[in-house]
Amino acid sequence: MNRIKILLLFLILSNSLLADETIDYVKLTPKEEAFLRNTKVKVITSNTWAPINMYNDKDQLAGIAIDFWNIIKERANINSEIITARNWNHVLASIKNKEADITIGTSYDRNKLEYANFTSAYISFPIAFATLYDKRFIPNASFLEGKRVAVGENYSSHNILKEHFPKIDFVLVKNTKEALELLSAGKVEAAVDILPTIAHLISVNGYYNLKISGTSEHKVQVSFMIRKDYKELQSIMNKHIAMLSPEDKNNIIREWLIVKFDKTFVGYEYLIQILVLVLLAILFYSFKQKDLRKYNKKLKKLSITDSLTDLHNRRRLDELLNDSKNQKYSLILLDIDHFKEVNDIHGHLEGDKVLIELSKLLKNSLNKNDEIGRWGGEEFLIICKNTTEKDAYLIALRLKKLIEGYDFKIRKITASFGVSEAQKNLTLKEILANTDNALYKAKQQGRNQVVLASSLKT
């Protein structure tokens, strides 16, 4: 049951690895470029927060934070050197005294702002609760209040939990390995740290009398901490963190939470269970990626769609017009006649119904290659691709008759139309102005009619 719970926790964790689409170019300021040219960055990190930062089999610094740092360092072309601290308090003292410039795996702490700045988070993990094997499930950290709980002194998990749950009796230790040793010996009732660290240390150290009994609703947002006066380095790091893609993040997490774990497992039965874990995690990840693509597609549609009429919004129409540069097309701009009277007499809800009905009528009456959107208020713009002004005029006439003959129930509705053909010698602004002038002329001449922009030329 313990391993099943760990599996479920890992699957929950994998949900947090999904990220938004990222930018694909970093533009630095002159000060930031000068900083990179003239500064060798001193990195300090502990090696006691596996698998965030640790020594590998070759006694080299490795881990999730190291991998994220290496990606950003390479992309930003940061000249750097890295040293290993004795413990976390040594890291803090080095940043505070400016003996080091940056540490690569921590979380925001307002108490450190007098001597350090923090970047935006590059990954996040839930805080996990480890207990003896025979203890019950812990649904949240409030169940630890009044209990002796071992935690790394000044660790992010410690700072977060003591702020929200001050009644927990914390036993401060140098690192999470020491916390689990106390727990295994029955000297404390729980040990806490981020989920991958607890799971990793339980596995590699063979604590078969321990289990993960739950996770907190609070997460540790892992970021870089930088000495206070290196604001340029902070902004450079933030720009490159924004560039990290979902693939960048998931490749690192998959490597450290799955691939590197199996080097420490012993026993055929246990290895089989881990292979099942890997398979399920990959399947889960695939489904979440599919959901993410659907979600992003939905967000994209919402960003370019008018919420009332379900037509293109002004932003999308602008995109389509810019994409039509040097192509053959004509524009139809129509405006509902005396629409203000509809709102004033019948109310805005009834006015909205007219806009919705009219939008459906227009959309269902156009060629599939034509694009229509709400230009603003009661104005609608139609982009007629591969269409001359004369053909667009015929389309506008047909739409005018459809509108004036349609039963809107509330009252008779008519519209005025301006039509213009895009000419290669004209800018988009000029083409739109011609169309708008034709619409204005249609209103001036009595409304419910179609005017061509070409007819206005003298």
C-alpha positions as CSV (number, residue, x, y, z in Angstrom):
1,M,0.0,0.0,0.0
2,N,2.9,2.3,0.8
3,R,4.3,2.0,-2.8
4,I,0.8,2.6,-4.2
5,K,0.5,5.8,-2.2
6,I,4.0,6.9,-3.5
7,L,2.8,6.2,-7.0
8,L,-0.3,8.3,-6.6
9,L,1.7,11.1,-5.2
10,F,4.1,11.0,-8.1
11,L,1.2,11.1,-10.5
12,I,-0.2,14.1,-8.7
13,L,3.2,15.7,-8.9
14,S,3.5,15.2,-12.6
15,N,0.5,17.4,-13.1
16,S,2.4,20.3,-11.7
17,L,5.1,20.0,-14.4
18,L,2.9,21.2,-17.2
19,A,3.6,24.8,-18.2
20,D,2.4,27.5,-20.5
21,E,3.8,28.1,-23.9
22,T,7.1,30.1,-23.8
23,I,8.7,32.9,-25.7
24,D,11.5,32.0,-28.1
25,Y,13.8,35.0,-27.9
26,V,15.5,36.8,-25.1
27,K,16.4,40.5,-25.5
28,L,18.9,41.9,-23.0
29,T,19.4,45.5,-22.0
30,P,22.8,47.1,-22.5
31,K,23.4,46.8,-18.7
32,E,22.6,43.1,-18.7
33,E,24.9,42.5,-21.7
34,A,27.7,44.4,-19.9
35,F,27.1,42.4,-16.8
36,L,27.6,39.1,-18.7
37,R,30.7,40.4,-20.4
38,N,32.4,41.7,-17.2
39,T,31.3,39.3,-14.4
40,K,32.2,35.9,-13.4
41,V,29.3,34.5,-11.4
42,K,30.1,32.6,-8.2
43,V,27.6,29.9,-7.6
44,I,27.2,28.2,-4.2
45,T,25.1,25.2,-3.5
46,S,24.8,22.4,-0.9
47,N,24.9,18.8,-1.8
48,T,22.4,17.6,0.8
49,W,19.1,18.1,-0.9
50,A,18.8,15.1,-3.2
51,P,17.6,14.9,-5.9
52,I,17.6,18.8,-6.1
53,N,21.4,19.0,-5.5
54,M,23.6,16.1,-4.5
55,Y,26.8,14.2,-5.3
56,N,26.4,11.5,-8.0
57,D,28.3,8.2,-8.1
58,K,31.4,10.1,-9.4
59,D,31.4,12.6,-6.5
60,Q,30.3,15.4,-8.9
61,L,27.5,17.9,-8.2
62,A,24.3,16.8,-9.8
63,G,20.6,17.1,-9.4
64,I,17.4,18.8,-10.6
65,A,18.6,22.3,-9.7
66,I,22.1,21.7,-11.2
67,D,20.5,20.7,-14.5
68,F,18.2,23.8,-14.6
69,W,21.2,26.0,-13.9
70,N,23.3,24.3,-16.6
71,I,20.6,24.9,-19.2
72,I,20.2,28.6,-18.3
73,K,24.0,29.2,-17.9
74,E,24.6,27.8,-21.4
75,R,21.7,29.7,-23.1
76,A,22.6,33.0,-21.3
77,N,26.4,32.4,-21.8
78,I,27.1,33.1,-18.1
79,N,30.7,32.8,-17.1
80,S,30.6,31.0,-13.7
81,E,32.3,28.9,-11.1
82,I,30.6,26.6,-8.6
83,I,31.5,25.7,-5.1
84,T,29.9,23.3,-2.6
85,A,28.8,24.6,0.8
86,R,29.1,22.7,4.1
87,N,25.4,23.1,4.7
88,W,22.4,25.4,3.9
89,N,23.3,27.9,6.6
90,H,26.8,28.2,4.9
91,V,25.0,29.0,1.6
92,L,22.9,31.8,3.3
93,A,25.9,33.3,5.0
94,S,27.9,33.3,1.7
95,I,25.1,35.2,-0.2
96,K,24.7,37.6,2.7
97,N,28.4,38.4,2.9
98,K,28.7,38.6,-0.9
99,E,31.2,35.8,-0.9
100,A,29.0,34.1,-3.4
101,D,26.5,35.5,-6.0
102,I,23.8,33.0,-6.5
103,T,22.4,29.7,-5.1
104,I,20.4,27.5,-7.4
105,G,17.8,25.7,-5.4
106,T,15.6,27.5,-2.8
107,S,12.3,29.3,-2.6
108,Y,11.1,32.9,-1.9
109,D,11.6,34.0,1.7
110,R,10.8,37.6,2.6
111,N,13.1,37.4,5.6
112,K,16.1,37.2,3.2
113,L,15.1,40.2,1.1
114,E,17.5,42.5,3.0
115,Y,20.4,40.8,1.4
116,A,19.1,38.8,-1.5
117,N,16.6,38.8,-4.4
118,F,14.7,35.8,-5.8
119,T,14.0,34.9,-9.4
120,S,10.6,33.5,-10.5
121,A,10.1,29.8,-9.8
122,Y,11.3,27.3,-12.4
123,I,9.6,24.3,-10.9
124,S,7.4,23.5,-7.9
125,F,6.9,20.5,-5.6
126,P,4.4,19.7,-2.8
127,I,5.7,19.2,0.7
128,A,5.5,15.6,1.8
129,F,5.1,14.0,5.2
130,A,7.1,10.9,6.1
131,T,6.0,8.7,9.0
132,L,6.6,5.2,10.3
133,Y,5.1,2.5,8.2
134,D,2.2,1.7,10.6
135,K,0.9,5.3,10.9
136,R,-2.3,6.6,9.2
137,F,-2.7,8.8,6.2
138,I,-2.1,12.5,6.9
139,P,-4.5,14.6,4.8
140,N,-2.9,18.0,5.6
141,A,-0.2,19.6,7.8
142,S,-2.7,20.6,10.5
143,F,-2.6,16.9,11.6
144,L,1.0,17.4,12.6
145,E,0.3,20.2,15.1
146,G,1.5,19.2,18.6
147,K,3.7,16.5,17.1
148,R,7.5,16.4,16.9
149,V,8.4,16.9,13.3
150,A,12.0,16.8,12.0
151,V,12.9,19.3,9.2
152,G,16.1,20.9,7.8
153,E,16.8,24.2,9.6
154,N,15.9,27.2,7.3
155,Y,14.8,24.8,4.6
156,S,11.9,26.1,2.4
157,S,9.6,23.4,3.8
158,H,10.4,24.6,7.3
159,N,9.8,28.2,6.6
160,I,6.5,27.5,4.8
161,L,5.1,25.2,7.5
162,K,6.1,27.2,10.5
163,E,4.3,30.3,9.0
164,H,1.1,28.4,8.4
165,F,1.2,25.8,11.2
166,P,3.1,27.4,14.2
167,K,1.8,24.8,16.6
168,I,4.0,22.0,15.0
169,D,6.8,21.1,17.3
170,F,9.7,21.4,14.9
171,V,13.0,19.5,15.5
172,L,15.6,21.3,13.5
173,V,18.3,19.2,11.8
174,K,21.1,19.9,9.3
175,N,19.4,18.1,6.4
176,T,16.6,15.7,5.4
177,K,18.7,12.6,5.6
178,E,19.2,13.4,9.3
179,A,15.5,14.0,9.7
180,L,14.7,10.6,8.3
181,E,17.3,8.9,10.5
182,L,15.5,10.4,13.6
183,L,12.2,9.3,12.2
184,S,13.4,5.7,11.5
185,A,14.7,5.5,15.1
186,G,11.4,6.6,16.5
187,K,12.7,9.9,18.0
188,V,10.2,12.1,16.0
189,E,6.8,11.4,14.7
190,A,7.3,12.8,11.2
191,A,9.8,14.2,8.8
192,V,9.0,16.8,6.1
193,D,10.6,18.0,2.9
194,I,9.5,18.3,-0.8
195,L,8.1,15.1,-2.3
196,P,11.0,14.1,-4.6
197,T,13.5,14.5,-1.7
198,I,11.5,12.4,0.8
199,A,10.8,9.7,-1.8
200,H,14.4,9.6,-3.0
201,L,16.0,9.4,0.4
202,I,13.5,6.7,1.6
203,S,14.4,4.6,-1.4
204,V,18.2,5.0,-1.6
205,N,18.8,4.6,2.2
206,G,16.5,1.5,2.5
207,Y,14.1,2.9,5.1
208,Y,11.7,0.1,4.8
209,N,10.0,1.1,8.1
210,L,9.1,4.5,6.6
211,K,6.4,5.7,4.2
212,I,5.0,8.9,2.7
213,S,1.8,9.4,4.5
214,G,0.5,12.5,2.7
215,T,1.3,15.9,1.2
216,S,0.6,19.5,2.1
217,E,-1.6,21.8,0.1
218,H,1.4,24.2,0.2
219,K,4.1,23.8,-2.5
220,V,7.7,24.8,-2.5
221,Q,8.3,27.0,-5.5
222,V,12.0,26.3,-6.4
223,S,13.9,29.4,-7.7
224,F,17.3,31.0,-7.7
225,M,18.5,33.3,-4.9
226,I,20.8,36.1,-5.9
227,R,22.8,38.6,-3.9
228,K,20.9,41.9,-3.5
229,D,23.1,44.1,-5.7
230,Y,23.1,41.8,-8.7
231,K,19.8,43.0,-10.1
232,E,21.0,42.5,-13.7
233,L,21.7,38.8,-13.0
234,Q,18.2,38.5,-11.5
235,S,16.5,40.0,-14.6
236,I,18.7,37.8,-17.0
237,M,17.7,34.7,-15.1
238,N,14.0,35.6,-15.1
239,K,14.1,36.1,-18.9
240,H,15.6,32.7,-19.4
241,I,13.3,31.0,-16.9
242,A,10.5,32.3,-19.0
243,M,12.0,30.6,-22.0
244,L,12.1,27.2,-20.4
245,S,9.7,25.0,-22.3
246,P,7.5,22.2,-20.9
247,E,9.9,19.7,-22.6
248,D,12.9,21.3,-20.9
249,K,11.3,20.9,-17.5
250,N,9.8,17.4,-18.0
251,N,13.0,16.0,-19.4
252,I,14.9,17.0,-16.3
253,I,12.1,15.8,-13.9
254,R,11.6,12.5,-15.7
255,E,15.4,11.9,-15.5
256,W,15.7,12.5,-11.8
257,L,12.4,11.1,-10.5
258,I,12.4,8.0,-12.7
259,V,15.6,7.1,-14.5
260,K,18.1,7.8,-11.8
261,F,16.1,6.1,-9.1
262,D,16.4,2.6,-10.4
263,K,20.2,2.6,-9.8
264,T,19.5,2.3,-6.1
265,F,16.8,-0.3,-6.1
266,V,17.5,-3.9,-5.2
267,G,15.3,-6.8,-5.7
268,Y,13.5,-8.0,-8.8
269,E,10.0,-7.5,-7.4
270,Y,10.8,-4.0,-6.4
271,L,12.3,-3.2,-9.8
272,I,9.1,-4.5,-11.5
273,Q,7.0,-2.2,-9.4
274,I,9.2,0.7,-10.4
275,L,8.9,-0.2,-14.1
276,V,5.1,-0.1,-13.6
277,L,5.4,3.3,-11.9
278,V,7.4,4.6,-14.9
279,L,4.9,3.2,-17.4
280,L,1.9,4.7,-15.5
281,A,3.7,8.0,-15.1
282,I,4.5,8.2,-18.9
283,L,0.9,7.3,-19.7
284,F,-0.4,9.9,-17.3
285,Y,2.0,12.5,-18.7
286,S,0.8,11.7,-22.2
287,F,-2.8,12.2,-21.3
288,K,-2.0,15.5,-19.5
289,Q,-0.1,16.8,-22.5
290,K,-3.2,16.0,-24.6
291,D,-5.4,17.8,-22.2
292,L,-2.9,20.7,-22.2
293,R,-3.0,21.0,-26.0
294,K,-6.9,21.0,-25.8
295,Y,-6.8,23.7,-23.1
296,N,-4.3,25.9,-25.0
297,K,-6.4,25.5,-28.1
298,K,-9.4,26.6,-26.2
299,L,-7.5,29.6,-24.7
300,K,-6.4,30.6,-28.2
301,K,-9.9,30.5,-29.4
302,L,-11.2,32.6,-26.5
303,S,-8.5,35.2,-27.1
304,I,-9.6,35.7,-30.7
305,T,-13.3,35.3,-30.3
306,D,-15.9,37.9,-29.5
307,S,-17.6,36.6,-26.3
308,L,-21.1,37.8,-27.2
309,T,-21.4,37.0,-30.9
310,D,-18.9,34.1,-31.2
311,L,-17.5,35.8,-34.2
312,H,-13.8,36.9,-34.7
313,N,-13.0,39.8,-32.4
314,R,-11.1,43.0,-33.3
315,R,-7.7,41.4,-32.5
316,R,-8.3,38.4,-34.8
317,L,-9.6,40.7,-37.6
318,D,-6.4,42.7,-37.3
319,E,-4.3,39.6,-37.6
320,L,-6.3,38.4,-40.7
321,L,-5.9,41.8,-42.3
322,N,-2.2,41.9,-41.8
323,D,-1.9,38.3,-43.2
324,S,-3.8,39.5,-46.3
325,K,-1.1,42.0,-47.3
326,N,-0.4,41.8,-51.1
327,Q,-3.3,39.5,-51.6
328,K,-6.6,40.2,-53.5
329,Y,-9.6,40.9,-51.2
330,S,-12.4,43.3,-50.6
331,L,-13.9,44.6,-47.3
332,I,-17.5,45.0,-46.3
333,L,-18.1,47.2,-43.2
334,L,-21.7,47.2,-42.0
335,D,-23.4,49.1,-39.1
336,I,-26.8,48.4,-37.7
337,D,-29.1,51.4,-38.3
338,H,-30.3,53.3,-35.2
339,F,-29.1,50.6,-32.9
340,K,-28.9,53.0,-30.0
341,E,-32.7,53.3,-30.1
342,V,-32.9,49.5,-29.6
343,N,-30.8,49.7,-26.4
344,D,-32.5,52.9,-25.1
345,I,-36.1,51.7,-25.7
346,H,-35.8,47.9,-25.1
347,G,-32.7,47.6,-23.0
348,H,-29.2,46.3,-23.5
349,L,-30.2,42.6,-23.0
350,E,-32.6,42.9,-26.0
351,G,-29.9,44.7,-27.9
352,D,-27.5,41.9,-27.3
353,K,-30.1,39.4,-28.6
354,V,-30.2,41.4,-31.9
355,L,-26.5,41.3,-32.2
356,I,-26.4,37.6,-31.6
357,E,-29.2,36.9,-34.1
358,L,-27.6,39.2,-36.7
359,S,-24.2,37.5,-36.2
360,K,-25.7,34.1,-36.9
361,L,-27.6,35.4,-40.0
362,L,-24.4,36.9,-41.4
363,K,-22.2,33.9,-40.6
364,N,-24.6,31.4,-42.2
365,S,-25.0,33.5,-45.3
366,L,-21.3,33.9,-46.2
367,N,-18.8,31.8,-48.2
368,K,-16.6,29.6,-46.1
369,N,-13.5,31.4,-47.3
370,D,-14.8,34.8,-46.2
371,E,-14.0,36.0,-42.7
372,I,-16.4,37.9,-40.5
373,G,-15.9,39.5,-37.1
374,R,-17.3,42.1,-34.7
375,W,-15.4,45.3,-35.5
376,G,-16.8,47.2,-32.5
377,G,-20.2,47.9,-30.9
378,E,-22.8,47.3,-33.7
379,E,-20.2,47.3,-36.5
380,F,-19.2,44.1,-38.4
381,L,-16.3,43.6,-40.8
382,I,-16.3,41.0,-43.6
383,I,-13.1,40.1,-45.4
384,C,-14.0,38.7,-48.8
385,K,-10.9,36.8,-50.1
386,N,-10.2,36.8,-53.9
387,T,-13.1,39.1,-54.4
388,T,-13.4,42.3,-56.4
389,E,-15.2,45.4,-55.2
390,K,-18.0,44.6,-57.6
391,D,-18.5,41.1,-56.3
392,A,-18.3,42.3,-52.7
393,Y,-21.0,44.8,-53.6
394,L,-23.3,42.0,-54.7
395,I,-22.6,40.2,-51.5
396,A,-23.4,43.3,-49.4
397,L,-26.7,43.8,-51.3
398,R,-27.7,40.2,-50.6
399,L,-26.9,40.7,-46.9
400,K,-28.8,44.0,-46.8
401,K,-32.0,42.3,-48.1
402,L,-31.6,39.3,-45.7
403,I,-31.4,41.7,-42.7
404,E,-34.3,43.9,-43.6
405,G,-36.4,40.8,-44.3
406,Y,-35.5,38.9,-41.2
407,D,-37.9,38.8,-38.2
408,F,-35.9,40.0,-35.2
409,K,-39.3,40.1,-33.3
410,I,-38.3,43.2,-31.3
411,R,-38.5,45.5,-34.3
412,K,-37.5,45.9,-37.9
413,I,-33.7,46.0,-38.3
414,T,-31.7,47.4,-41.2
415,A,-28.0,48.0,-41.8
416,S,-25.8,50.3,-43.8
417,F,-22.8,49.0,-45.8
418,G,-19.5,50.4,-47.0
419,V,-17.5,48.3,-49.6
420,S,-13.9,48.8,-50.6
421,E,-11.3,46.7,-52.6
422,A,-7.8,46.4,-51.4
423,Q,-5.3,48.0,-53.8
424,K,-1.6,47.2,-53.8
425,N,-0.7,50.9,-53.8
426,L,-2.7,51.5,-50.6
427,T,-1.7,50.8,-47.0
428,L,-4.1,48.8,-44.7
429,K,-4.9,52.0,-42.9
430,E,-6.0,53.6,-46.2
431,I,-8.0,50.6,-47.3
432,L,-9.9,50.6,-43.9
433,A,-10.4,54.4,-44.2
434,N,-11.9,54.0,-47.7
435,T,-14.3,51.4,-46.4
436,D,-15.3,53.5,-43.4
437,N,-15.9,56.5,-45.6
438,A,-18.2,54.5,-47.8
439,L,-20.1,53.3,-44.8
440,Y,-20.4,56.9,-43.5
441,K,-21.7,58.0,-46.9
442,A,-24.4,55.2,-46.8
443,K,-25.6,56.5,-43.4
444,Q,-25.5,60.1,-44.7
445,Q,-27.7,59.2,-47.7
446,G,-30.4,57.7,-45.5
447,R,-29.1,54.3,-44.3
448,N,-30.1,50.8,-45.3
449,Q,-28.0,50.9,-48.4
450,V,-24.7,49.9,-49.9
451,V,-22.0,52.4,-51.0
452,L,-18.8,51.6,-52.9
453,A,-15.6,53.4,-51.9
454,S,-14.7,53.8,-55.6
455,S,-17.9,55.9,-56.1
456,L,-16.6,58.5,-53.7
457,K,-13.6,59.3,-55.9
458,T,-13.7,62.5,-57.9
